[in-house]
Amino acid sequence: MKIFLTIVSSLFAVLQGVIAYYWTYDSGRTGSQFFSMLQSIYGQVPNWSEMAFSLGVWWYGVAAVIAIASIAVNFFPLSKSVHVGIFVVSLATVVSMVYAMYPIHLMASGDII
């Protein structure tokens, strides 16, 4: 079970890195494109989206910390709850990054779905 959680957490960290690359590879133009899209469709940009895109290359650090933590805990006699905790953090980070691009609460409240 611990190995499975390590592999899945590491894969989520890789996915975080891919999303961060997508956001930063063109000097942040992707973020401004999402801002203009959200502004034109919904009339506002959610606070979380603004903050998430403003972090930019710091998302690489978050992905690296999660990947290192998910691998490092295997070298110590820790309980399974530590592995589950790292998995939950890695999953929540990916979900929050995707949510910054596609704010479900705005999509569900408007005429556009």
KAWO-V578601 format. One record per run of one state. SS is the DSSP state (~ for helix, > for strand, _ for the rest). FROM is the first residue (numbers start at 1). LEN is the number of residues. If there is no record, write none. Layout:
ss=SS from=FROM len=LEN
ss=SS from=FROM len=LEN
This chain:
ss=_ from=1 len=1
ss=~ from=2 len=23
ss=_ from=25 len=4
ss=~ from=29 len=14
ss=_ from=43 len=4
ss=~ from=47 len=9
ss=_ from=56 len=2
ss=~ from=58 len=18
ss=_ from=76 len=4
ss=~ from=80 len=22
ss=_ from=102 len=2
ss=~ from=104 len=6
ss=_ from=110 len=4
